[in-house]
Amino acid sequence: MKEQFLLDPNITYLNFGSFGACPKPVFEAYQQLQLQLEQSPVQFIVESGMELLKASRHSLSLYLGCAPDDLVLMTNPSYAINTIAKSIPLNVGDEVLTTSLEYGAMDRTWDYYCKKSGAKYRQSKINFPIESKAAFLKDFWSGYNENTKVVFISHITSATALILPIKDICLEAKRLGLLTIIDGAHVPGQLPLNIDELNPDVYVGACHKWMMAPKGASFLYVKKSQQHWVDPLLISWGYQSDTPSHSTFLDYHETAGTRDFSAFLAVPYCIDFMNKYDWVEKRSFCQAKTLEWAQIFQSYFRFKSIAPIDEAFIGQMYSIPIETEDVAGLKSLLYERFHIEVPVFTSNSQVFIRFSYQVFNSDQDMQRLFDAMKTLKAEGYFKIEKFE
Ligand SMILES: Cc1ncc(COP(=O)(O)O)c(C=O)c1O
């Protein structure tokens, strides 16, 4: 599958998680759409592009298992979460319950808007190593109290690369009468997803990560019964529209001034690409490889895994806990000296090397990371964290 991607062949690319990568046929379709836009800007932006946008939303809704009118394409998950956090009706003293594992930009967004409304953003501390789903749920719900109104949680975490038990959380949150907002940035294309079955109030995902869309394609799903309070981040022609559609939600959120929305239109090409190459099978193979290599790293380096190395917690990414004083230096060494693109993150004072395994990766790629880590450890660039 390497041939299908534009990635620099001189780099061992083990960081699909950060920004995905676009397959050649999808990128070509994207450029073709941009060409059409520039050849006939008015016609495209006002007419044919809008029809294509509708088709793209429909195709994405089928892929995600939700109604097409409950979904809006947006530039990135930050845009979508900002839309929600800015308009959610919170009163002084209300609480948004989350974990200590959330993506930094999302923490900052919630912190900002909670402070504005006098609400509290409460981060339940998740203890490592997570022994089981029950242990995770216990840690998570320990932050619940009578002021909790909203649950905000990642479906797959970023630095720690963990699949969280979202189904259980959505069920319990419903029972408690809480609003559920799921950050699924890493999910579409990496895990099977059916939003209607999961039944959250809000679900945000990126198409430009594991669905392989060009950068700037993501989505916001809002359950119909909750759409009335969601203000657009940008007021434009969709407010008091001269040509209102059947959905105020779509009118409000689909118009956002002049912009190049070609990345949104490339989404059906990603779905075609995944169908053509039997992605369900491919991604489970990649997950099996991720688990296999996580075990190999674990047995050799003897760290305590932050969660069980199994399909419930690990998808196509795995985070190895290490200790280093120089996170940026280690990342550059891996890139400059070993030509490996792999992120080194700090989350709650814990440093992780997170590898992603995608269809174009191989055992040789993983072996290169393994050998580089062996060398760098022997040279004293990092030590192993044992949580003891
Ligand atoms: C869990 C999670 N949420 C949200 C985001 C935000 O994505 P963006 O910066 O594209 O808005 C990311 C990005 O990697 C992420 O990992």
Ligand as a Chemical Component Dictionary entry (heavy atoms), coordinates in Angstrom:
data_LIG
# 
_chem_comp.id                   LIG 
_chem_comp.type                 NON-POLYMER 
_chem_comp.pdbx_formal_charge   0 
_chem_comp.three_letter_code    LIG 
# 
loop_
_chem_comp_atom.comp_id 
_chem_comp_atom.atom_id 
_chem_comp_atom.alt_atom_id 
_chem_comp_atom.type_symbol 
_chem_comp_atom.charge 
_chem_comp_atom.model_Cartn_x 
_chem_comp_atom.model_Cartn_y 
_chem_comp_atom.model_Cartn_z 
_chem_comp_atom.pdbx_ordinal 
LIG C1 C1 C 0 -8.223 13.536 20.857 1  
LIG C2 C2 C 0 -8.087 14.735 19.962 2  
LIG N1 N1 N 0 -9.049 15.661 19.971 3  
LIG C3 C3 C 0 -8.998 16.745 19.206 4  
LIG C4 C4 C 0 -7.948 16.981 18.366 5  
LIG C5 C5 C 0 -7.941 18.302 17.666 6  
LIG O1 O1 O 0 -7.669 18.359 16.369 7  
LIG P1 P1 P 0 -7.449 19.745 15.628 8  
LIG O2 O2 O 0 -6.238 20.396 16.222 9  
LIG O3 O3 O 0 -7.252 19.331 14.221 10 
LIG O4 O4 O 0 -8.651 20.578 15.823 11 
LIG C6 C6 C 0 -6.900 16.040 18.301 12 
LIG C7 C7 C 0 -5.773 16.226 17.398 13 
LIG O5 O5 O 0 -4.870 15.437 17.280 14 
LIG C8 C8 C 0 -6.977 14.890 19.136 15 
LIG O6 O6 O 0 -5.996 13.973 19.146 16 
# 
loop_
_chem_comp_bond.comp_id 
_chem_comp_bond.atom_id_1 
_chem_comp_bond.atom_id_2 
_chem_comp_bond.value_order 
_chem_comp_bond.pdbx_ordinal 
LIG C1 C2 SING 1  
LIG C2 N1 SING 2  
LIG C2 C8 DOUB 3  
LIG N1 C3 DOUB 4  
LIG C3 C4 SING 5  
LIG C4 C5 SING 6  
LIG C4 C6 DOUB 7  
LIG C5 O1 SING 8  
LIG O1 P1 SING 9  
LIG P1 O2 DOUB 10 
LIG P1 O3 SING 11 
LIG P1 O4 SING 12 
LIG C6 C7 SING 13 
LIG C6 C8 SING 14 
LIG C7 O5 DOUB 15 
LIG C8 O6 SING 16 
# 
